[in-house]
């Protein structure tokens, strides 16, 4: 499967969680019969967006996504994904508003966030940075004295 959802199934969607799909290229597909779409899609109930281990993922959606209920974004090892189409509301002065519902953004690897990923709104990365948590690499080493080793 290369594409997950046609637009018709999306209005009541609360969670998008896709993981370990080696051939997945696009999450939300615009088909030729999806007429009337003008540059954006609103997903009013979407709370969680989790994209994990999708090596061929190039697009979440080709247009802007309006997701005012989004609480969690989790993206891990989606190296070909270069654009985050999610738009934040603007304040009267034209600045991005603080995200009212968004609580956490989990990213792995950090280099992808810093160098590859672009948001639909140019300063979104700076506005959202305080919500970002990078996956830490932890190494555990257990030392066993030779006198207690079962190999001796």
N, C-alpha and C positions, 0 to 999 in steps of 0.2 A: 504494500500500500504506500503510495507516494503522497496522497492528499487525504486529509482526515474528514473535514466537515464541508458539505455544501451550505450555503447561507440559510437555507430554509429551516434548518434544525437549531438555530442559534438563539432566538429571543429569550428563552427561559434558562439558558445555560448558566450554571453556577460554578462549575469547576471544569477546567481543562487540565488534564494530567496525562501526559504522553511520555512514555519511557521505553528505552531499549528497542526502538524501531529503526533499524539500520538504513532503510530506504526512504523514510519519511522526508519529504522536501518542503511541504507546505501544510499548515494547520487548517486555515480557513480558505477554501477555494471559491473563486468567483468563476461561475460557469457562464456560458453564452446565454443561457435563459434567465440569468439574474439581472434583468433590466431594471432601470430606475435607481440603481446604486450611484450616488453622487459623492464620491470621494471619502466617505466615512461610514462606519458601522458602529451602532451603539449596542453594547452588551450590558444592559442595566443591572443584571443580577450576578454577573461574573465576580466571584470572590477570590478564587485561587487560579493561578496560572503556573503550572509546573511542567517544565520541558527538560527531560533528563536523558543523557546519552543518546542524542539524535545526531549522528555524525554528518548526515546529508541535509539537515534542515537548513533551508535558505530563507524561508519566509514564514512569519506567523500569519500575516495578512498583507496584501499588497497596498491597501489603502489605510487611512487613519482608523484607529480603534478608540472609542469612547467607553471607558469602563470606570464609572464613578464609585462602584462598590468594591473594587479590587482591593484585597487585603494583603495578599502574598504573591510575590513573583519569585520563582525558583528556576534558575537556568544553570544546568551543569553539562559541560562538554557538548556544546552545540557550536562548534568552531566556524561553520559556514554561515551561521546567522549573523548578519551584519547590522540589521535595523530593527529597533523596537518601535512598533507602530502606535503604541499607547500614548494618547494625548491627555494632558492635564488641563484643567480649566485655567483661564487667565483672570487675573484681578483687573480692576478698573484701570490701573496704571500700566497694563500690558504685561506685567510680570506673571510668571507661573504661580498658581496658588499652592500653598502647602497641601500635600495630598491628605484629604480628610479621612479616608479609610485605610490607605496603604500603610501597613505596619512594618513589613520586612521584605527585603530583597536579598535573596541568597544567590551568590554567583560563584561559579567555578569554571575556569580558572580566573584569577584576578587580572592577568594580562589581557584576557579577552575583553573584560569590562573597560580597562584603561586604554587599550589601543584599537580595538576592532569595532566595538558596539557603538552605533549612532542611534539617537532617539529621534522621534518625529519632530520634537521641539528642541532646538539647538542647545538651550541651557538646562534641559531636564536632568541631565546627568549630575550637574552641580547641585540642583535643588534637591535631588533624591539621595545624594551621597550619604547623608547621615543615616539612612535606612539600610544601607548595603552592609551585608556581612559576607566576608569571603571565607570559603572553606579553607580551614587550616590543615596543613599536612602534618600529621603526628606520627612519629616513629617511636615504637616501644621496643626496648631492649631489656631482656631478662638475663641477668648474669647468675650463673650457677657455679659455685665453687667446684673445682675438679673432684674434691673428695666426696661430693654428693652426686656427682654425675652418674647416671645409670650405665654409661658406656665404659666405666672403669671396672 
